């Protein structure tokens, strides 16, 4: 499919992307530019809901971590759906818990020296 404003090599890349996700039962869709306002409104609404939850957790002194990677594939969405009582379509699980920074009893975890994990090349 060809879209106005798409990069020159988009047609070839889109084909590769569709082929790459076949084993994972993932739907890959490309929408036309005229759908952008609708998608922006959906993003704004869901962003407001997410912000409200994350801010309330922060006010309560809780730590949060969004787990969007868990909803990328049908098998993991199915597992989440079972955990939440077979309701709806899981979109954005959020892990909520006590912030380690608030707990003086939690020590730091062991870390490899930075030089073992990061190499800067000029």
ABEGO torsion letter per residue (X at the ends): XBBBGBBAAAAAAAAAAAAAAAAAGBBBBBBBAAAAAAAAAAAAAAAAAAAAAAAAAAAAGBBBBBBAAAAABAAAAAAAAAAAGGBEBBABBBBBBBBAAABAABBBBBBBBAAAABBBBX
